[in-house]
Amino acid sequence: MPFCELHIPVDSNTSEANLSKILISCFDLRYDRVVLCQTDNLRAPTSNSTSGSSKKKKQKLNETEDKPSASSWTCPKPYIARIPDLIIQRCRQTNRHFRVYSRLNVIVHDNQSLHYLKRAEVQQHFDIISLQPASRDILLYLLNSTTVQHELLVLDPSDPELLPFPTRLMRAAAERGITFELIYSNALRDTFERRNLLAFGRLLATNAFKRGQSIVLSSNAANPLQIRSPYDLMEIVQLFGFNEEISKKILHENPMNVLARSFSRKKTVQGTVWLDTATNETDKIEQMTVKPFVATETIAL
């Protein structure tokens, strides 16, 4: 059964040599799906001060009419990574399938700038879209909001202010297809972070999701030493209070469901019709091919 690593951080400063080591380490640890994640902050424009005469405000407005807004958010371009030759060679020898996906993780600081995430470039350029609340108030707003399509909601254990969890709102969000992600890399090197991770996991296991649904674990590993194998993560999940069967579900089924929902967001219309472009060889005209969207097990993820 394939395992997924949903959070490998990348940015413009990421070296190809270091990323190749991380990908090879993921391959050796039996991960067959790796998601490269780019993180960006999303803030609303700062409002002008109310003090001052109206003439000065009019002058400022006239001066900034022809200038682009400095506070407008621009979507980053997807990171293009090359699969190492060693992985390609081993896949040919063992008939394994290794795939790399793109992801955009947006740290949301307020609810006034979420309209930027509705753009087509955001929804179509990235395989997975995740939101990370910067405060508890933003967490409550994101759980109630249905305006932005995303697959993951990041619960960073390094932010204990998110506790206690609003269990009813989290269950309602899970029914809409939202999965909650816990990051474990910080817990490997700090006892305080380790205590927070156990507290987050136990609250999710006892109050919100007793059957392990809508929970995934990711590494956010900047080097190969911060990655653990899926079987090691199963033991960590059992510390939350889950049994062995549910821990396998959290490490295998839940991440694959995230990839299936991301495919549905990009390639289908409300999960019922699969739209694809086909080129007619005789007329050289691009046509839209409409196919019925069947079960997620038929998707080559």
Secondary structure as the mmCIF struct_conf table of DSSP 4:
data_model
#
loop_
_struct_conf.conf_type_id
_struct_conf.id
_struct_conf.beg_label_comp_id
_struct_conf.beg_label_asym_id
_struct_conf.beg_label_seq_id
_struct_conf.end_label_comp_id
_struct_conf.end_label_asym_id
_struct_conf.end_label_seq_id
STRN STRN1 PHE A 3 PRO A 9
TURN_TY1_P TURN_TY1_P1 SER A 12 ASN A 13
HELX_RH_AL_P HELX_RH_AL_P1 GLU A 16 ASP A 28
TURN_TY1_P TURN_TY1_P2 LEU A 29 ARG A 30
STRN STRN2 TYR A 31 LEU A 42
HELX_LH_PP_P HELX_LH_PP_P1 ALA A 44 SER A 49
BEND BEND1 THR A 50 THR A 50
BEND BEND2 GLY A 52 GLY A 52
HELX_RH_AL_P HELX_RH_AL_P2 SER A 54 GLU A 63
TURN_TY1_P TURN_TY1_P3 THR A 64 THR A 64
BEND BEND3 GLU A 65 LYS A 67
HELX_LH_PP_P HELX_LH_PP_P2 PRO A 68 SER A 69
TURN_TY1_P TURN_TY1_P4 ALA A 70 SER A 71
HELX_LH_PP_P HELX_LH_PP_P3 CYS A 75 ILE A 80
HELX_RH_AL_P HELX_RH_AL_P3 ASP A 85 THR A 94
TURN_TY1_P TURN_TY1_P5 ASN A 95 ASN A 95
STRN STRN3 ARG A 99 VAL A 108
BEND BEND4 ASN A 111 SER A 113
HELX_RH_3T_P HELX_RH_3T_P1 LEU A 114 LYS A 118
BEND BEND5 ARG A 119 ARG A 119
HELX_RH_AL_P HELX_RH_AL_P4 ALA A 120 HIS A 125
BEND BEND6 ASP A 127 ASP A 127
STRN STRN4 ILE A 128 PRO A 133
BEND BEND7 ALA A 134 SER A 135
HELX_RH_AL_P HELX_RH_AL_P5 ARG A 136 ASN A 144
BEND BEND8 THR A 147 VAL A 148
BEND BEND9 GLU A 151 GLU A 151
STRN STRN5 LEU A 152 LEU A 155
TURN_TY1_P TURN_TY1_P6 PRO A 157 SER A 158
HELX_RH_3T_P HELX_RH_3T_P2 PRO A 160 LEU A 162
HELX_LH_PP_P HELX_LH_PP_P4 LEU A 163 LEU A 163
BEND BEND10 PRO A 164 PRO A 164
HELX_LH_PP_P HELX_LH_PP_P5 PHE A 165 PHE A 165
HELX_RH_AL_P HELX_RH_AL_P6 THR A 167 GLU A 175
TURN_TY1_P TURN_TY1_P7 ARG A 176 GLY A 177
STRN STRN6 THR A 179 ILE A 183
TURN_TY1_P TURN_TY1_P8 SER A 185 SER A 185
HELX_RH_3T_P HELX_RH_3T_P3 ASN A 186 LEU A 188
TURN_TY1_P TURN_TY1_P9 ARG A 189 ARG A 189
HELX_RH_AL_P HELX_RH_AL_P7 THR A 191 LEU A 203
HELX_RH_PI_P HELX_RH_PI_P1 LEU A 204 ALA A 208
TURN_TY1_P TURN_TY1_P10 LYS A 210 ARG A 211
TURN_TY1_P TURN_TY1_P11 GLN A 213 SER A 214
STRN STRN7 ILE A 215 SER A 218
BEND BEND11 ALA A 222 ASN A 223
HELX_RH_3T_P HELX_RH_3T_P4 PRO A 224 GLN A 226
HELX_RH_AL_P HELX_RH_AL_P8 PRO A 230 LEU A 239
TURN_TY1_P TURN_TY1_P12 PHE A 240 GLY A 241
HELX_RH_AL_P HELX_RH_AL_P9 GLU A 244 LYS A 248
HELX_RH_PI_P HELX_RH_PI_P2 LYS A 249 GLU A 253
HELX_RH_AL_P HELX_RH_AL_P10 ASN A 254 LYS A 267
STRN STRN8 THR A 268 VAL A 269
TURN_TY1_P TURN_TY1_P13 GLN A 270 THR A 272
STRN STRN9 VAL A 273 THR A 279
TURN_TY1_P TURN_TY1_P14 GLU A 281 ASP A 283
STRN STRN10 GLU A 286 PRO A 292
HELX_RH_3T_P HELX_RH_3T_P5 THR A 296 THR A 298
BEND BEND12 ILE A 299 ILE A 299
#
